[in-house]
Amino acid sequence: MATIEQRRLKHWGWGYEDAQPAAAEVAQGAAGLRAHMGFEPLEAEQPAPFDGEALSAPRLDPPPALAGICSTDPHDRAVHSYGKSYRDTIRAFRARFENPPDIVAHPTSEDELRALLEWCAEAGAAAIPFGGGTSVVGGVEPLVGEGYAGVVSIDLKAMDRVLEVEPVSRAARIQAGATGPRLEEQLREHGMTLRFYPGSFEQSTLGGWIATRAGGHFATLYPHIDDLVESVRALTPHGVWESRRLPGSGAGPSPDRLLIGSEGILGAITEAWVRVQERPRFKASAGVRFERVGDGIAAVRALSQSGLMPSNCRLLDPGEAAITGAADDGSALLVLGFESSDHPLEAWMERALELARDHGGKPDGEARYSERAPGAEQQEGEAGGVGAWRSAFVAQPYLRDTLVAAGVISETFETAITWDRMDDYVRTVAEAARSAVTEVCGGGHVTWRFTHVYPDGAAPYFTVLAPARRGSELEQWDAIKAAAGEAIAGAGGTITHHHAVGRDHRPWYDRQRPDPFAAALRAAKAELDPGATLNPGVLIDPNV
């Protein structure tokens, strides 16, 4: 069959084939990035060509009734072999596809999805629900172990419609395969928005956000998809799982909470009722510099406990501020933002800046205010350090591909800790990562920023940029990841704040969760998916 994607995704990295820069542009960009980071010059590497010859032959044939929605096209299988972590990207860049799915299925309805799950169970095949394929923790890789007749990657993006919009309660029923742009395009027709913008927004899907307990761009109030879900519907090998649509309930453990973050091991999410809101009319933004990063941390804590609830409250350490071009004087930068569909924001911003000044902050230019006229599109441009940071944030997925070509290891790890342990925690984790980068790569950069803040703590997000030894990138990545993971676990933080567990975080997740809970999760899996058909190896080991 022809694959659902009419515009072909790259077989490696981020985005579409027709958007890949020319080789000369990549070479120029790679040289500039290495120089900017202070690394020795190195010729840019081009991705290995992919012709499908290296893929193993499919081990499965779909039944005739499902053949029309199943694909064994080599490119389709390659695209569904990995997510978008550095480890995934470097292997695909070299055209290494050791564990491709045997079949990629593209269901267009729940009936087709139900038939697929039934066939997989009967055939002894693993089934991996696949949204946008943006996992950065090995969550969709068909690495399922022995005991399976094959692997079927079930791509849900054809199920992408906004089915209902209920304006009185401000909620919408949306199919799980809708990408960020696709669902926002449909909600805009009703004057509504979900206002959930993860870094993967362009490619990731609502179902993927729910399955991974994703975090969005906004720093406070509703930072996680959990906060926006009213009810969830999923298909399991044992039947339909659908919760009642309610604003809240105290009726026992939440059925939604068990599905949110389940990473496809309990069921394939097909749709959800989510809380939507009117599109914002008013926006405000400002930057604040701090000579001492500790003062910036204290200011963010004060903001998080003030009740102001800024939409953006990101503190960049001096290294991150410098690398992104947001601040070049050795200061830390606080990126502040507010938005509302109801009221102007001057009072909120003025109080936030007052709190920042109380902790030694100096405004980076004037605060900016904008108001969108009814029916008009709001301009997103920013000036100064805030604008430089925002440009770097939006370009990050594309930039990482150029870093791979430039021979630069680019990795992130995010975590969370309470305020009373924050200073020591950030220092401990950063030092462990820097030590590993120095030992493994001979040098590099480890920077951090706060992505989300709460009254009781925050989520430090660390970035590693280091020169790679070509051919040894995976070994280097493994060593850095292990050092960071051990430091996070040892200091009492969470191994992941919003990137999920997948296969990459399993060693630390197993230590983080209580043992009785792990037993309860295994029992739920055994009841809902007795053949361990769904995404085996994620969260718990398959019982086959």
N, C-alpha and C positions, 0 to 999 in steps of 0.2 A: 504494500500500500504506500501511497505518498504520506510522508510524515505530516503531523499537524502544523509544525512550524513551516510556514511558507518562506519566511526570511531566515536563512540558516544561521544558527549560532556557531561561533567558533568551536573547533574541537578541543581547544584549550583556552583557558583564561576567560575574560569577561567580555560580553557583548557579541555583536554579530560579525560575520565574515566581511560584509561589505563596509564595515566601519573600522576595520583594522588599518592603522597607518601604514604607509609605504615603508619599505626597508630603510630608505635613506632618512626618513623622519624618525624612525625608531632609533637608528644609530645616533642621530643628532641628540635626541632626547636622552638616550642612555648615557652618552658622554657628559651631558650637562648635569644629570642627576648625580653621577659619580663625583664630578668636580664639586658640586654643591655640598656633598657629604664628606668631602676630603679624602676620597678613596683614589687609589692609583688608577690611571687610565686602563681600560680593557675593551677590546673590540666587542661590539654588540653581537649577540648570538641570535640567529633566526630560528623560529620554531621548526621542528622536524616536519616534513611533509607527511600527510596522512592519506593513504590510499585504501585502507581497510584490509590490506593483505596480512597484516600482523595479528589481526583479531582471530581468536579461536572460533571454530565453527559453532553455530547455535546447537545446543543439546536438546532443544524442545521444538515441537511443531504445535502451533495452536490448533484447536479443533475448528472445523469449517465455520461454525457459527460465530467464532471470534476472529477469524482471519482478517476480516475487513478493518479491524481496529488495532491489529498487531503488526509490528514492523521488525524486520531483521536487517534493515538497511545499516551498513557499517557505520556511517556517520551518525545515525540516530543512536546506535549502540554506544559509540564512543562518547557522545555528548552526555549520555546517562551513566557513564562509568564513574564519574567523580562529582564532587561539589566544587567549591571555589576556595579552598584553603591554599596556602602556599605549597603544602605537600602535594595536594591534588594538581595544582597548576604546573609545578615543575615536572611531574610525571607526564602530564598530557602534552606539555611543551616539547618533550622528547619523544612523543608518540608512543609512550609506554602504557599499554592498556592490558594489564595482566588478568583482570577480573571483570570483563565487560558483561553486562546483562545479556542473556541469551535472546530475550525478546523485549521490545519496548511496546507497551500497550497504551493506547490513547482513547480511553472511554469518553463518551459524550453524554452519558446518563448514569443514574444510579443502577438501573437494570443491567447495563453493560458492565459496570464495576462489580456488581454482585456476581454476575456470571464469571467474571475473571477470577474473583477470589475463590469461588467454588471450584473452578478448574485448577487453579494453583494448588488448592488443598488436595484434590483428588490425584493430581500428577506428582505430588511431593516436591513442588517447586516453591522457592522463597518468593515472596512478593514485597517489593519495596515501594511504598507510596512516594511519589516524586512531584514536587511543586515546581519551583523555579530552579532547583538545583544549586542553590546558593549556600548550602551548608559549608561552614568553615571548620567543622570538627569531625569530618568523616561520616556524617549522618546518612548519606545516600549511596555510599560505595557498596557495590555488590560483593562484599567480602563476608560471606555467610558461613564459611566452614564446610566441613564434609556433611554428608547425610541428605543433601538436596539433589533433586534431579536436574535442577537448573535454577535460574533467577529471572523473574519478570519485573522490570521496572515499570510501574504504573504511573504514567504522566497524566496529571489531572487538569492540565491547563485548558482543555476544551470545555470544561465545566466552569465558566467564567462570568456568569451573568449576575447582575443585581436583580433578584427576583421580586422583591417588595421593598417599598419605602413607606414607613409608618410615621407620618409627620407629627402626630400628637405626642407620642412618647419619644420621638426622634430616634428611631431605630430602623435598621435595614436588614433584610435577609439576603445574604450574598453567597454564591457558590464558592467553594474552597479554591478553585483553580484560578480565580481572578487575581491578576498581578496588581501591584500598587497603581500604576497608571490606568489600567483597565477599570478598576473599581472606582477610582476617583473621577474618571471620565463619565461614568454612568451616574454617580451621585451628584455631579455638578449640574446635571439636568434638573435636579430637584432642589438646587441651592444648598446642598448638604456636602459634608466631607467627613471622612473618618479621622482625618488628621493623625495618621500613624505613618511615620516616615523613617523606617530603618535605613541604614546605609545601602542595603540591597534593594531598595524600593523599586527600582526599574524592572527587576527580574523576579523578585520573590512574590509569593502568593499568600492570600489570606489563610489558607489551610496550613501552609508552611509556618506562618507566624504563630498560629495557634498550637501546632504540634511541637514547636520549639520554645514556647513561652518567650517570644521575641520581645526585644525592647526597641522602642522607636526613638526618634530624634529628640523629642521633648524631654526635658531634664527633670521635671517635677509633676506632681498631680496625677497624670495618667501616663506614666512612662512605659508600661508593659501592656501587651495585648490582653492580658488577664483583665485589666481594668475596663476594657471596651467590649467584652463578650457578655451577651445576655444568655445565650444558649447555644449548644453545639449539636450537630447531627453527624453521625459516623456509621459506616458499615463495618461490622466485625464478622469474622467467620461464624460467629454464634448468633448473629442477628443484628437488627438496627438498634443503635444507641442514640437516643434523642432526649435531651433534657427539656423541662418546661421553661418557657420564656418568662422570666421574672426579673424585677429590679434587684432582688436579693432574697435570700431564704436561709432560715436556720434549721431546715429539715435535714439533719444529719450531714455526713461528709458530702461535699459537693460533687455531683457527677461530672460537671464541667471541669472542675479542678483536676480530676483524674485524667481527663483527656488532654487538658492544656499542659503541654510539656511531655506528652507521652511518646513523641518522636516516631509515630507510626507503628508502635508495637502492639497496640490494643485495638486499633481500627483505622480505617481510612476515612478521614474527615471529608464530608461532602458539602456541607454548608453550615452557616452560623448566622444567628441574629446578633448584630453588633450595634453598639451605641454610636450614633452619629451626631453631628452638631452643625449649626449654621457656619458657613464659611466666614473666616475672620474678616472684619472690616478695618480694624485698627491694629497697627503693629508699632513696636518700639524696640530699639536696639542700642547697645552701647558697649564699649570696651573699657576695662579698668586694668591698669598696670600695677604690679606690686614688686618692690625691690627684693623682698624676701618671700619665698614661696610659702613659708609657714604662715605669714600674715594673710596670704590669699586663701589658704585652707581655713583659717579662722573666719574670714569674711564669708566664705561659702557656707560654713556651718551656721553663721548668724542669719544668712539669707534663707537657708533651708528651714530654720526654726521660726521665721518671722511671720509665716502665713501669707506671704506675697505670692508664692507659687509662680515664679518666672517660667516661661516656656523654654528658655535656654539659660543655663547656668553652668557653663563649662570653664573650668580652670585649667589652663595649659601651663605645664612646668616650663622653665626657661628654655630647655632643649627643644621641646615640641613647638614652642612659640617661634624659636629661631628657624627651625627646619621648614616650617610651613610659611615663613615669611611674615608671620603676624607680629613679631616683635624681635628686634635685633640688638637690643641694648642689655641683654642679660636679665630682663625682668620676666616675671610670670604674667600671663594675660588672662583676665576673666572676661568671657564672652557672655553678655547678658541680653536677654530678650523677653518681651512680653507680647501677648496678642489677645484680642477679644473681638467677638462679633457684636458686643453690646455697648462698650463705652471707651472713651479715650483713655490713654494710659500714662499721661504725664505724672500723675500723683504716684503711681506704682513705681515708675522708673526713678523718680526723684528720691523716694524713700530707699530704694535699693542702692542707689549711688551714695546716699548718706551713710548707709550701713557699711558699704565698701570703704568709704573715706574714714570711718571710725576705726578701721583696721589697717590704715596706712595706704589705701588704694588711691591712685591718681587717675582720673578719667582720661581715656585715650581719645581726645577730641570731644566734640559735642555729641550728645545723644541724638539719635535720628528717630523721627516719628513719621508715620504715613497712614493715610486713610484711603481705603478702596471705595470708589463710587459704586453704587448698586449696579450689578451686571458687568462690571469691569474686572479685569485681571489685575492683581496686585503685583507691583514690581518687587523683585527679591534682591535687588542690588544693595550692597553695603559698601561703606568706605573704610579706609584705614586697616588696622589689624583685624577687625571683625570681618571685613570683606575678604582679606587674604586668607583667613582661616576658613571661611565658608567656601571659597573657591577650591581650596585644598580638600575639604571634606567631600564635596560633590565629585571631584575628580579621582578620589582615592581608588575605587575599583579598577579604573582604567590605568591609573598610574602604576599599580602593582604589576601589571603585565609588562610595562616598560622596564620596571626594576628587575624582573626575571630575565629579560633580554640583556640587561646591563650587568648581570652576575651579582645581584644584590639580594640577600635574604631579607624578605619583608614579612614580618610576622607580628601579630597582635595577640594579647591575652588580657581578658577583662575579668574583674573580680569585684568583691564588695566586702566592706568591713565597717564596724561601728566607729563613731567619732572618737571615742575614748582611746581607741587603739590605732587611729589613722596615721599619725606621724611616724611611729615606729614601723608600722606595717608597710607603708609606701617605701620607706628607706630600705627595709629588709628585702622586699621583693625586688626592688630596682637593683640593689647591690648584688643579689644572687644572679639576676639576669645579666648584669654587666660583667660579672666575673666569668660566667659561662661564655658570653660573647667574646671576651678577650682570649679565653683559653682555646675556644673552638675556631674563631675567625681571625684572631690577632688584633681585634679592635672593632669598633662600630659604635652605634648610638643606641641607647635605651632611654626613651622618653615616656612621659605619662601625662594624662589629663583626666579630669573627672567628666564622665559622660552623663551620669544621673546622680541626683542628690536627694536625700531624704532627711527628715528631722533627726533620725538616729544614726545616720551614716551616709556613705557615698560609694560610688563605683569607680575606683581607679582603673583606667584603661591604658595598658602599657604597649608601646610600639618598639619593635626591634628592627633596626636597619644595619646590616653588616655585610662585608664583602664575602662572597661565596667562593668555594673551591669547586670549579665545575666538575661535575661527576660525583661530588661528595655532598651535595646540598642536603639530601635526606638525612644523612648521618649528622651533619651539623644541626639541622632542624631538630632532630630527635634529642640531641644533647641539650640544646637551649630550652626546648619544651620541658624536658624532665627537670632541669634545674628550676625553672619558673614554677612548675607544678608543685614541686616539693616545698619551695619557699612559701607558696600560697597556702598549701595544706598545713605546713608546720606552724604558720603564724595565725591560723584560725580563720582564714577567709574562705569564701566559696570558690570552687574551681571554675565556675562560670556564672556570670551575672545575666547574660542575655544571648550567648552564642550556643546554648544547649550543650549536651553531653556527647552525643554521637559515639564513635569508636575511639576518638583521640583522647577524650577526657575520662574514659572508663576507669583507669587505675585510681584516680583521685576521687571520682564520684563514689566508687564502692567504699571508700574510706569515709567520705563525708556523710552519707546517709545512715540512719540507724539500722541495725541489723533486723529488728522486727519489721520495719517498713519494707526492707528488701524482700523479706519472706512474703509479706502481704502483696507486693507488686508481682512476685512470681506466681502467687495464687490467682491474682486477677488475670494475668497472662494465660495461665493454664485453663481458666474457665472460658475466657473470651476467644482464645486462639490455641486450642489444644494441640494442634499440629505444629505450633511455632512457625507458622507461615509468614507472619508479618515482620519484616525488618529484623531478622535474627542477629543477635550480637550487640544490639543497641540497648542500653540501660541494664539489661540482664542477659545472661547467657541462654541460648536456645536449649530447650529441653526436648531433643529429638533422639 
